[in-house]
Amino acid sequence: MSGPREALDAERLNALGVLNLAHVGDAVYELLVRDMLARQSAASIRDQHRNTIAYVSAPAQARAMEAVLPLLTEEEHKIYRRGRNARVHGVPSGCTIAEYHAATALEALFGWLWLRGETGRISELFAEIIRPGRV
């Protein structure tokens, strides 16, 4: 996955709210999942969508965050905490508040890495998330 044309500098990146990071990270994460699933099989679009939801739902993203949490650097851990502690306005049905906060943290982390241009690190973390037996 190639990154944005220009990585944001630390000042611009720190000026973004954590929910802005999560907004970008949500798209990055879902694109990674869709790409992976498309490469795995030529399933119908209905099945592709169903399989995508299995990875991008808040409970699934919370499990993904648990998988990568021990691998985070100190700086990445700070972003994780910011995302986990973000003030959200409602939680979708089908997940707990804790799962939603963990999912927001994962999305914030992926958004932050993307905007920094750290696509290699995104690939490393995603590989751990999709490791056989993990999901």
Salt bridges, closest charged atoms under 4 A:
GLU6 OE2 - ARG12 NH1 3.87
GLU30 OE2 - ARG34 NH2 2.71
ASP35 OD2 - ARG39 NE 2.82
ASP47 OD1 - ARG50 NH1 2.92
GLU75 OE2 - ARG116 NH1 3.29
GLU76 OE2 - ARG121 NE 2.78
GLU118 OE2 - ARG116 NE 2.51
GLU124 OE1 - ARG121 NH1 2.94
GLU128 OE2 - ARG131 NH2 3.04
GLU128 OE2 - ARG134 NH2 2.59
